[in-house]
Amino acid sequence: MQTLIVLFNLKDGVDAAAYERWAHETDLPVASALASVDSFEVLRTLAVMGSDQAPPYQYIERLRINDMALLGQEAGGAAMQKVAAEFRAFADNPLFIITESI
């Protein structure tokens, strides 16, 4: 099984409360319903442990993917295309990283 990690900050001027409301009402339910997704969570970063520095990213998404090829097919559907467009309006240059357990 693979895990998709998405690291991102909000675009300048985006209200964090508006993004988080959208994440709870739209992104989480739609993406979690995909057959290729076993679990999905959105995390708000708080701190860098042992440091006064701000975290380099405001948010992290973690999606456990049971079938990456199926995810690609499902991502092309109308519902996910709409969610992806809305996500792009919030997120500033998100970084998508595919991982696997070792």
MOPAC internal coordinates of N, CA, C and O (Angstrom, degrees):
PM7 1SCF
backbone

  N    0.0000 0     0.00 0     0.00 0    0    0    0
  C    1.4462 1     0.00 0     0.00 0    1    0    0
  C    1.5266 1   108.96 1     0.00 0    2    1    0
  O    1.2310 1   120.97 1   -36.81 1    3    2    1
  N    1.3079 1   115.76 1   143.19 1    3    2    1
  C    1.4540 1   121.25 1   179.42 1    5    3    2
  C    1.5224 1   109.83 1  -111.11 1    6    5    3
  O    1.2310 1   121.61 1   -23.35 1    7    6    5
  N    1.3080 1   114.53 1   156.65 1    7    6    5
  C    1.4593 1   121.05 1   176.43 1    9    7    6
  C    1.5117 1   108.13 1  -121.98 1   10    9    7
  O    1.2310 1   121.19 1   -48.54 1   11   10    9
  N    1.3182 1   115.34 1   131.46 1   11   10    9
  C    1.4556 1   121.81 1   175.72 1   13   11   10
  C    1.5227 1   107.40 1   -98.22 1   14   13   11
  O    1.2310 1   120.61 1   -57.88 1   15   14   13
  N    1.3238 1   116.44 1   122.12 1   15   14   13
  C    1.4552 1   123.22 1   177.78 1   17   15   14
  C    1.5255 1   107.05 1  -109.00 1   18   17   15
  O    1.2310 1   120.68 1   -50.29 1   19   18   17
  N    1.3253 1   116.30 1   129.71 1   19   18   17
  C    1.4608 1   121.07 1   177.93 1   21   19   18
  C    1.5266 1   107.27 1  -120.01 1   22   21   19
  O    1.2310 1   120.81 1   -59.29 1   23   22   21
  N    1.3227 1   116.06 1   120.71 1   23   22   21
  C    1.4607 1   122.95 1   178.97 1   25   23   22
  C    1.5189 1   108.24 1  -107.88 1   26   25   23
  O    1.2310 1   120.68 1   -48.71 1   27   26   25
  N    1.3428 1   116.31 1   131.29 1   27   26   25
  C    1.4638 1   116.97 1  -179.45 1   29   27   26
  C    1.5191 1   112.47 1  -162.04 1   30   29   27
  O    1.2310 1   122.52 1   -20.90 1   31   30   29
  N    1.3269 1   112.78 1   159.10 1   31   30   29
  C    1.4553 1   123.47 1   169.74 1   33   31   30
  C    1.5200 1   107.15 1  -113.07 1   34   33   31
  O    1.2310 1   121.13 1   -20.53 1   35   34   33
  N    1.3011 1   115.45 1   159.47 1   35   34   33
  C    1.4554 1   119.67 1   175.20 1   37   35   34
  C    1.5205 1   109.48 1   -79.43 1   38   37   35
  O    1.2310 1   120.61 1   -30.30 1   39   38   37
  N    1.3128 1   116.45 1   149.70 1   39   38   37
  C    1.4564 1   121.27 1   175.91 1   41   39   38
  C    1.5229 1   109.01 1   -64.72 1   42   41   39
  O    1.2310 1   121.02 1   -25.90 1   43   42   41
  N    1.3252 1   115.65 1   154.10 1   43   42   41
  C    1.4608 1   120.32 1   176.11 1   45   43   42
  C    1.5213 1   109.60 1   -55.54 1   46   45   43
  O    1.2310 1   120.89 1   -45.26 1   47   46   45
  N    1.3156 1   115.90 1   134.74 1   47   46   45
  C    1.4515 1   121.17 1   177.28 1   49   47   46
  C    1.5180 1   115.08 1    88.31 1   50   49   47
  O    1.2310 1   119.94 1   171.02 1   51   50   49
  N    1.3404 1   117.71 1    -8.98 1   51   50   49
  C    1.4653 1   120.37 1   178.87 1   53   51   50
  C    1.5230 1   109.25 1   -78.98 1   54   53   51
  O    1.2310 1   120.47 1   -49.51 1   55   54   53
  N    1.3048 1   116.70 1   130.49 1   55   54   53
  C    1.4546 1   123.01 1   178.27 1   57   55   54
  C    1.5279 1   109.66 1   -78.00 1   58   57   55
  O    1.2310 1   120.50 1   -58.01 1   59   58   57
  N    1.3339 1   116.64 1   121.99 1   59   58   57
  C    1.4659 1   120.90 1  -177.68 1   61   59   58
  C    1.5242 1   111.30 1   -59.74 1   62   61   59
  O    1.2310 1   119.67 1   141.36 1   63   62   61
  N    1.3273 1   118.23 1   -38.64 1   63   62   61
  C    1.4679 1   120.99 1   179.75 1   65   63   62
  C    1.5265 1   110.63 1   -64.07 1   66   65   63
  O    1.2310 1   120.05 1   142.18 1   67   66   65
  N    1.3312 1   117.51 1   -37.82 1   67   66   65
  C    1.4669 1   120.77 1   178.26 1   69   67   66
  C    1.5225 1   110.20 1   -66.62 1   70   69   67
  O    1.2310 1   120.43 1   137.33 1   71   70   69
  N    1.3412 1   116.78 1   -42.67 1   71   70   69
  C    1.4641 1   119.37 1   177.87 1   73   71   70
  C    1.5276 1   110.48 1   -62.62 1   74   73   71
  O    1.2310 1   120.00 1   132.46 1   75   74   73
  N    1.3073 1   117.61 1   -47.54 1   75   74   73
  C    1.4631 1   120.76 1  -176.98 1   77   75   74
  C    1.5262 1   111.84 1   -64.44 1   78   77   75
  O    1.2310 1   120.17 1   143.98 1   79   78   77
  N    1.3261 1   117.28 1   -36.02 1   79   78   77
  C    1.4695 1   121.02 1   174.77 1   81   79   78
  C    1.5297 1   110.04 1   -62.89 1   82   81   79
  O    1.2310 1   120.43 1   134.22 1   83   82   81
  N    1.3387 1   116.78 1   -45.78 1   83   82   81
  C    1.4644 1   121.27 1   178.02 1   85   83   82
  C    1.5273 1   110.37 1   -62.01 1   86   85   83
  O    1.2310 1   120.18 1   137.69 1   87   86   85
  N    1.3315 1   117.26 1   -42.31 1   87   86   85
  C    1.4662 1   120.64 1  -179.94 1   89   87   86
  C    1.5235 1   110.43 1   -59.02 1   90   89   87
  O    1.2310 1   120.17 1   135.42 1   91   90   89
  N    1.3373 1   117.28 1   -44.58 1   91   90   89
  C    1.4711 1   121.16 1  -179.12 1   93   91   90
  C    1.5345 1   112.42 1   -70.79 1   94   93   91
  O    1.2310 1   120.53 1   140.77 1   95   94   93
  N    1.3127 1   116.59 1   -39.23 1   95   94   93
  C    1.4673 1   120.62 1  -173.67 1   97   95   94
  C    1.5247 1   113.81 1   -87.06 1   98   97   95
  O    1.2310 1   119.93 1   154.30 1   99   98   97
  N    1.3297 1   117.74 1   -25.70 1   99   98   97
  C    1.4684 1   120.97 1  -173.13 1  101   99   98
  C    1.5250 1   112.78 1  -123.60 1  102  101   99
  O    1.2310 1   120.41 1   117.35 1  103  102  101
  N    1.3113 1   116.82 1   -62.65 1  103  102  101
  C    1.4581 1   121.12 1  -171.48 1  105  103  102
  C    1.5264 1   112.28 1   -60.96 1  106  105  103
  O    1.2310 1   120.20 1   126.23 1  107  106  105
  N    1.3194 1   117.23 1   -53.77 1  107  106  105
  C    1.4713 1   120.28 1  -178.31 1  109  107  106
  C    1.5239 1   112.75 1   -60.03 1  110  109  107
  O    1.2310 1   118.75 1   131.33 1  111  110  109
  N    1.3348 1   119.98 1   -48.67 1  111  110  109
  C    1.4693 1   118.45 1  -179.47 1  113  111  110
  C    1.5305 1   114.11 1   -65.02 1  114  113  111
  O    1.2310 1   120.17 1   138.58 1  115  114  113
  N    1.3255 1   117.28 1   -41.42 1  115  114  113
  C    1.4689 1   119.90 1  -176.92 1  117  115  114
  C    1.5251 1   110.69 1   -69.30 1  118  117  115
  O    1.2310 1   120.09 1   129.90 1  119  118  117
  N    1.3223 1   117.43 1   -50.10 1  119  118  117
  C    1.4646 1   120.16 1  -177.97 1  121  119  118
  C    1.5284 1   111.62 1   -67.88 1  122  121  119
  O    1.2310 1   120.17 1   143.53 1  123  122  121
  N    1.3199 1   117.28 1   -36.47 1  123  122  121
  C    1.4691 1   120.42 1   179.31 1  125  123  122
  C    1.5205 1   112.19 1   -65.72 1  126  125  123
  O    1.2310 1   120.26 1   155.12 1  127  126  125
  N    1.3210 1   117.10 1   -24.88 1  127  126  125
  C    1.4602 1   121.53 1  -179.10 1  129  127  126
  C    1.5265 1   113.28 1   -80.37 1  130  129  127
  O    1.2310 1   119.84 1   170.35 1  131  130  129
  N    1.3327 1   117.91 1    -9.65 1  131  130  129
  C    1.4604 1   120.41 1   179.92 1  133  131  130
  C    1.5206 1   109.73 1   -67.33 1  134  133  131
  O    1.2310 1   120.55 1   -40.01 1  135  134  133
  N    1.3080 1   116.55 1   139.99 1  135  134  133
  C    1.4645 1   121.42 1   179.53 1  137  135  134
  C    1.5295 1   111.70 1   -63.27 1  138  137  135
  O    1.2310 1   120.02 1   152.45 1  139  138  137
  N    1.3177 1   117.57 1   -27.55 1  139  138  137
  C    1.4638 1   121.91 1  -177.95 1  141  139  138
  C    1.5289 1   113.44 1   -80.95 1  142  141  139
  O    1.2310 1   120.12 1   169.82 1  143  142  141
  N    1.3151 1   117.38 1   -10.18 1  143  142  141
  C    1.4603 1   121.90 1  -175.23 1  145  143  142
  C    1.5233 1   109.92 1  -106.85 1  146  145  143
  O    1.2310 1   120.66 1   -61.20 1  147  146  145
  N    1.3275 1   116.35 1   118.80 1  147  146  145
  C    1.4670 1   120.88 1   176.80 1  149  147  146
  C    1.5218 1   111.62 1   -83.39 1  150  149  147
  O    1.2310 1   120.33 1   143.41 1  151  150  149
  N    1.3239 1   116.98 1   -36.59 1  151  150  149
  C    1.4601 1   120.51 1   176.99 1  153  151  150
  C    1.5164 1   109.70 1  -156.20 1  154  153  151
  O    1.2310 1   121.15 1   -24.24 1  155  154  153
  N    1.3192 1   115.41 1   155.76 1  155  154  153
  C    1.4616 1   121.83 1  -177.23 1  157  155  154
  C    1.5120 1   108.37 1  -150.40 1  158  157  155
  O    1.2310 1   121.09 1   -50.32 1  159  158  157
  N    1.3173 1   115.52 1   129.68 1  159  158  157
  C    1.4573 1   119.33 1   174.17 1  161  159  158
  C    1.5192 1   109.76 1  -140.89 1  162  161  159
  O    1.2310 1   121.47 1   -28.97 1  163  162  161
  N    1.3248 1   114.80 1   151.03 1  163  162  161
  C    1.4558 1   121.87 1   175.46 1  165  163  162
  C    1.5222 1   106.74 1  -114.06 1  166  165  163
  O    1.2310 1   121.10 1   -50.74 1  167  166  165
  N    1.3187 1   115.49 1   129.26 1  167  166  165
  C    1.4592 1   121.70 1  -177.84 1  169  167  166
  C    1.5245 1   109.70 1  -115.61 1  170  169  167
  O    1.2310 1   120.64 1   -44.56 1  171  170  169
  N    1.3189 1   116.38 1   135.44 1  171  170  169
  C    1.4652 1   121.88 1   172.17 1  173  171  170
  C    1.5252 1   106.56 1   -95.18 1  174  173  171
  O    1.2310 1   119.85 1   -52.13 1  175  174  173
  N    1.3268 1   117.89 1   127.87 1  175  174  173
  C    1.4558 1   120.00 1  -179.84 1  177  175  174
  C    1.5284 1   109.57 1   -77.83 1  178  177  175
  O    1.2310 1   121.56 1   -31.32 1  179  178  177
  N    1.3338 1   114.62 1   148.68 1  179  178  177
  C    1.4598 1   120.31 1  -177.51 1  181  179  178
  C    1.5204 1   113.54 1  -116.32 1  182  181  179
  O    1.2310 1   120.56 1   138.37 1  183  182  181
  N    1.3100 1   116.53 1   -41.63 1  183  182  181
  C    1.4609 1   119.75 1  -174.33 1  185  183  182
  C    1.5229 1   109.69 1  -163.57 1  186  185  183
  O    1.2310 1   121.53 1   -15.64 1  187  186  185
  N    1.3180 1   114.67 1   164.36 1  187  186  185
  C    1.4565 1   121.94 1   169.03 1  189  187  186
  C    1.5223 1   105.05 1   -99.88 1  190  189  187
  O    1.2310 1   120.72 1   -62.28 1  191  190  189
  N    1.3017 1   116.22 1   117.72 1  191  190  189
  C    1.4597 1   121.09 1  -175.58 1  193  191  190
  C    1.5242 1   111.60 1   -56.30 1  194  193  191
  O    1.2310 1   121.32 1   -48.95 1  195  194  193
  N    1.3295 1   115.08 1   131.05 1  195  194  193
  C    1.4552 1   120.71 1   177.85 1  197  195  194
  C    1.5165 1   114.13 1    75.36 1  198  197  195
  O    1.2310 1   120.01 1  -162.78 1  199  198  197
  N    1.3314 1   117.59 1    17.22 1  199  198  197
  C    1.4609 1   121.00 1  -175.49 1  201  199  198
  C    1.5285 1   109.90 1  -144.46 1  202  201  199
  O    1.2310 1   121.24 1   -25.07 1  203  202  201
  N    1.3285 1   115.22 1   154.93 1  203  202  201
  C    1.4627 1   120.65 1   172.64 1  205  203  202
  C    1.5200 1   111.25 1   -92.05 1  206  205  203
  O    1.2310 1   120.47 1   177.29 1  207  206  205
  N    1.3282 1   116.71 1    -2.71 1  207  206  205
  C    1.4661 1   121.08 1  -179.35 1  209  207  206
  C    1.5152 1   110.72 1   -70.06 1  210  209  207
  O    1.2310 1   120.81 1   -31.88 1  211  210  209
  N    1.3153 1   116.06 1   148.12 1  211  210  209
  C    1.4604 1   121.08 1   172.54 1  213  211  210
  C    1.5224 1   108.65 1   -73.97 1  214  213  211
  O    1.2310 1   119.90 1   -32.90 1  215  214  213
  N    1.3236 1   117.80 1   147.10 1  215  214  213
  C    1.4723 1   119.54 1   175.77 1  217  215  214
  C    1.5293 1   110.08 1   -59.47 1  218  217  215
  O    1.2310 1   120.20 1   -31.95 1  219  218  217
  N    1.3281 1   117.22 1   148.05 1  219  218  217
  C    1.4673 1   119.39 1  -179.46 1  221  219  218
  C    1.5312 1   113.25 1   -69.17 1  222  221  219
  O    1.2310 1   120.37 1   160.33 1  223  222  221
  N    1.3295 1   116.90 1   -19.67 1  223  222  221
  C    1.4624 1   121.12 1   178.01 1  225  223  222
  C    1.5250 1   109.22 1  -129.51 1  226  225  223
  O    1.2310 1   120.99 1   -36.45 1  227  226  225
  N    1.3345 1   115.71 1   143.55 1  227  226  225
  C    1.4619 1   121.02 1   179.15 1  229  227  226
  C    1.5224 1   112.41 1   -80.11 1  230  229  227
  O    1.2310 1   120.52 1   148.53 1  231  230  229
  N    1.3369 1   116.61 1   -31.47 1  231  230  229
  C    1.4645 1   121.29 1  -174.37 1  233  231  230
  C    1.5190 1   110.64 1  -137.45 1  234  233  231
  O    1.2310 1   121.68 1   -28.05 1  235  234  233
  N    1.3312 1   114.40 1   151.95 1  235  234  233
  C    1.4600 1   123.01 1   175.13 1  237  235  234
  C    1.5230 1   107.25 1  -135.00 1  238  237  235
  O    1.2310 1   120.61 1   -50.52 1  239  238  237
  N    1.3178 1   116.43 1   129.48 1  239  238  237
  C    1.4676 1   120.99 1   171.41 1  241  239  238
  C    1.5241 1   107.92 1  -104.99 1  242  241  239
  O    1.2310 1   120.97 1   -39.13 1  243  242  241
  N    1.3248 1   115.75 1   140.87 1  243  242  241
  C    1.4677 1   121.13 1   177.47 1  245  243  242
  C    1.5198 1   108.23 1  -129.04 1  246  245  243
  O    1.2310 1   121.08 1   -64.64 1  247  246  245
  N    1.3241 1   115.54 1   115.36 1  247  246  245
  C    1.4644 1   121.75 1   179.06 1  249  247  246
  C    1.5173 1   109.01 1  -118.30 1  250  249  247
  O    1.2310 1   120.16 1   -58.96 1  251  250  249
  N    1.3258 1   117.29 1   121.04 1  251  250  249
  C    1.4681 1   122.34 1   174.10 1  253  251  250
  C    1.5271 1   106.72 1   -85.11 1  254  253  251
  O    1.2310 1   120.65 1   -62.46 1  255  254  253
  N    1.3325 1   116.36 1   117.54 1  255  254  253
  C    1.4593 1   122.63 1  -172.78 1  257  255  254
  C    1.5315 1   109.01 1  -108.47 1  258  257  255
  O    1.2310 1   120.67 1   -55.64 1  259  258  257
  N    1.3288 1   116.32 1   124.36 1  259  258  257
  C    1.4664 1   119.78 1   178.78 1  261  259  258
  C    1.5263 1   112.33 1   -91.28 1  262  261  259
  O    1.2310 1   119.87 1   164.44 1  263  262  261
  N    1.3384 1   117.86 1   -15.56 1  263  262  261
  C    1.4656 1   121.22 1  -178.51 1  265  263  262
  C    1.5244 1   108.28 1  -155.57 1  266  265  263
  O    1.2310 1   120.37 1   -81.11 1  267  266  265
  N    1.3261 1   116.91 1    98.89 1  267  266  265
  C    1.4640 1   121.65 1  -175.37 1  269  267  266
  C    1.5325 1   111.40 1   -64.51 1  270  269  267
  O    1.2310 1   119.87 1   142.80 1  271  270  269
  N    1.3383 1   117.86 1   -37.20 1  271  270  269
  C    1.4674 1   120.28 1   178.49 1  273  271  270
  C    1.5233 1   110.44 1   -64.19 1  274  273  271
  O    1.2310 1   120.39 1   137.65 1  275  274  273
  N    1.3243 1   116.85 1   -42.35 1  275  274  273
  C    1.4662 1   120.64 1   177.58 1  277  275  274
  C    1.5194 1   110.74 1   -64.04 1  278  277  275
  O    1.2310 1   120.09 1   140.84 1  279  278  277
  N    1.3326 1   117.42 1   -39.16 1  279  278  277
  C    1.4634 1   119.85 1   176.97 1  281  279  278
  C    1.5239 1   110.38 1   -57.62 1  282  281  279
  O    1.2310 1   120.55 1   137.02 1  283  282  281
  N    1.3249 1   116.56 1   -42.98 1  283  282  281
  C    1.4623 1   120.06 1   177.84 1  285  283  282
  C    1.5175 1   112.32 1   -59.22 1  286  285  283
  O    1.2310 1   120.42 1   139.83 1  287  286  285
  N    1.3337 1   116.80 1   -40.17 1  287  286  285
  C    1.4649 1   120.69 1   177.95 1  289  287  286
  C    1.5214 1   110.37 1   -67.57 1  290  289  287
  O    1.2310 1   120.52 1   133.98 1  291  290  289
  N    1.3213 1   116.60 1   -46.02 1  291  290  289
  C    1.4647 1   120.69 1  -177.60 1  293  291  290
  C    1.5263 1   111.70 1   -66.58 1  294  293  291
  O    1.2310 1   120.41 1   146.76 1  295  294  293
  N    1.3314 1   116.83 1   -33.24 1  295  294  293
  C    1.4643 1   120.47 1   179.65 1  297  295  294
  C    1.5237 1   111.76 1   -64.58 1  298  297  295
  O    1.2310 1   120.29 1   157.25 1  299  298  297
  N    1.3305 1   117.05 1   -22.75 1  299  298  297
  C    1.4542 1   121.09 1   178.66 1  301  299  298
  C    1.5105 1   114.28 1   -81.34 1  302  301  299
  O    1.2310 1   119.92 1   172.48 1  303  302  301
  N    1.3287 1   117.75 1    -7.52 1  303  302  301
  C    1.4620 1   121.72 1  -179.46 1  305  303  302
  C    1.5167 1   111.89 1   -72.02 1  306  305  303
  O    1.2310 1   120.87 1   -18.96 1  307  306  305
  N    1.3163 1   115.94 1   161.04 1  307  306  305
  C    1.4658 1   122.04 1  -175.87 1  309  307  306
  C    1.5264 1   112.60 1   -59.48 1  310  309  307
  O    1.2310 1   119.94 1   137.01 1  311  310  309
  N    1.3283 1   117.73 1   -42.99 1  311  310  309
  C    1.4609 1   120.42 1  -177.49 1  313  311  310
  C    1.5280 1   110.64 1   -63.79 1  314  313  311
  O    1.2310 1   120.37 1   134.37 1  315  314  313
  N    1.3273 1   116.89 1   -45.63 1  315  314  313
  C    1.4634 1   119.47 1  -178.96 1  317  315  314
  C    1.5277 1   111.88 1   -72.31 1  318  317  315
  O    1.2310 1   119.86 1   148.53 1  319  318  317
  N    1.3143 1   117.88 1   -31.47 1  319  318  317
  C    1.4605 1   119.76 1   176.32 1  321  319  318
  C    1.5296 1   110.41 1   -63.60 1  322  321  319
  O    1.2310 1   120.67 1   140.61 1  323  322  321
  N    1.3227 1   116.32 1   -39.39 1  323  322  321
  C    1.4740 1   121.25 1   177.39 1  325  323  322
  C    1.5208 1   110.23 1   -65.02 1  326  325  323
  O    1.2310 1   120.18 1   133.83 1  327  326  325
  N    1.3379 1   117.26 1   -46.17 1  327  326  325
  C    1.4636 1   121.69 1   178.65 1  329  327  326
  C    1.5301 1   110.23 1   -61.81 1  330  329  327
  O    1.2310 1   120.08 1   136.86 1  331  330  329
  N    1.3151 1   117.46 1   -43.14 1  331  330  329
  C    1.4644 1   121.46 1  -179.63 1  333  331  330
  C    1.5266 1   111.27 1   -62.10 1  334  333  331
  O    1.2310 1   120.19 1   138.68 1  335  334  333
  N    1.3193 1   117.24 1   -41.32 1  335  334  333
  C    1.4657 1   120.61 1   178.55 1  337  335  334
  C    1.5267 1   110.64 1   -64.51 1  338  337  335
  O    1.2310 1   120.57 1   138.21 1  339  338  337
  N    1.3196 1   116.51 1   -41.79 1  339  338  337
  C    1.4632 1   120.17 1   178.53 1  341  339  338
  C    1.5372 1   109.95 1   -65.86 1  342  341  339
  O    1.2310 1   120.12 1   138.72 1  343  342  341
  N    1.3277 1   117.38 1   -41.28 1  343  342  341
  C    1.4623 1   121.58 1   178.06 1  345  343  342
  C    1.5267 1   110.24 1   -59.08 1  346  345  343
  O    1.2310 1   120.25 1   135.61 1  347  346  345
  N    1.3274 1   117.13 1   -44.39 1  347  346  345
  C    1.4732 1   121.04 1  -179.83 1  349  347  346
  C    1.5275 1   111.68 1   -61.42 1  350  349  347
  O    1.2310 1   119.91 1   152.46 1  351  350  349
  N    1.3373 1   117.78 1   -27.54 1  351  350  349
  C    1.4648 1   120.47 1   177.72 1  353  351  350
  C    1.5340 1   111.06 1   -71.23 1  354  353  351
  O    1.2310 1   119.97 1   153.87 1  355  354  353
  N    1.3162 1   117.66 1   -26.13 1  355  354  353
  C    1.4655 1   122.28 1   179.52 1  357  355  354
  C    1.5305 1   112.75 1   -91.74 1  358  357  355
  O    1.2310 1   120.16 1   135.20 1  359  358  357
  N    1.3327 1   117.29 1   -44.80 1  359  358  357
  C    1.4636 1   122.62 1  -167.24 1  361  359  358
  C    1.5264 1   112.32 1   -90.92 1  362  361  359
  O    1.2310 1   121.40 1   -44.23 1  363  362  361
  N    1.3204 1   114.93 1   135.77 1  363  362  361
  C    1.4563 1   122.17 1   179.48 1  365  363  362
  C    1.5216 1   109.41 1   -96.91 1  366  365  363
  O    1.2310 1   120.40 1   -75.57 1  367  366  365
  N    1.3097 1   116.85 1   104.43 1  367  366  365
  C    1.4672 1   123.09 1   175.28 1  369  367  366
  C    1.5344 1   112.82 1    52.20 1  370  369  367
  O    1.2310 1   119.58 1  -120.04 1  371  370  369
  N    1.3338 1   118.41 1    59.96 1  371  370  369
  C    1.4679 1   120.17 1  -178.84 1  373  371  370
  C    1.5255 1   111.66 1   -64.71 1  374  373  371
  O    1.2310 1   121.74 1   -30.86 1  375  374  373
  N    1.3343 1   114.28 1   149.14 1  375  374  373
  C    1.4571 1   122.53 1  -179.97 1  377  375  374
  C    1.5289 1   107.73 1  -109.61 1  378  377  375
  O    1.2310 1   120.02 1   -61.61 1  379  378  377
  N    1.3275 1   117.56 1   118.39 1  379  378  377
  C    1.4644 1   123.95 1  -178.32 1  381  379  378
  C    1.5268 1   108.14 1  -102.28 1  382  381  379
  O    1.2310 1   120.35 1   -60.66 1  383  382  381
  N    1.3352 1   116.95 1   119.34 1  383  382  381
  C    1.4533 1   121.64 1  -176.83 1  385  383  382
  C    1.5235 1   108.83 1  -122.13 1  386  385  383
  O    1.2310 1   120.30 1   -55.93 1  387  386  385
  N    1.3279 1   117.03 1   124.07 1  387  386  385
  C    1.4574 1   121.92 1   176.67 1  389  387  386
  C    1.5206 1   107.99 1   -92.31 1  390  389  387
  O    1.2310 1   120.66 1   -52.08 1  391  390  389
  N    1.3273 1   116.35 1   127.92 1  391  390  389
  C    1.4674 1   121.32 1  -177.21 1  393  391  390
  C    1.5219 1   110.00 1  -127.53 1  394  393  391
  O    1.2310 1   121.43 1   -12.34 1  395  394  393
  N    1.3287 1   114.86 1   167.66 1  395  394  393
  C    1.4501 1   121.51 1   171.81 1  397  395  394
  C    1.5156 1   109.13 1  -144.71 1  398  397  395
  O    1.2310 1   120.37 1   -27.64 1  399  398  397
  N    1.3061 1   116.90 1   152.36 1  399  398  397
  C    1.4595 1   121.25 1   178.70 1  401  399  398
  C    1.5190 1   110.08 1   -69.95 1  402  401  399
  O    1.2310 1   121.05 1   -31.28 1  403  402  401
  N    1.3166 1   115.59 1   148.72 1  403  402  401
  C    1.4678 1   120.12 1   177.74 1  405  403  402
  C    1.5227 1   110.05 1  -115.68 1  406  405  403
  O    1.2310 1   120.10 1   180.00 1  407  406  405

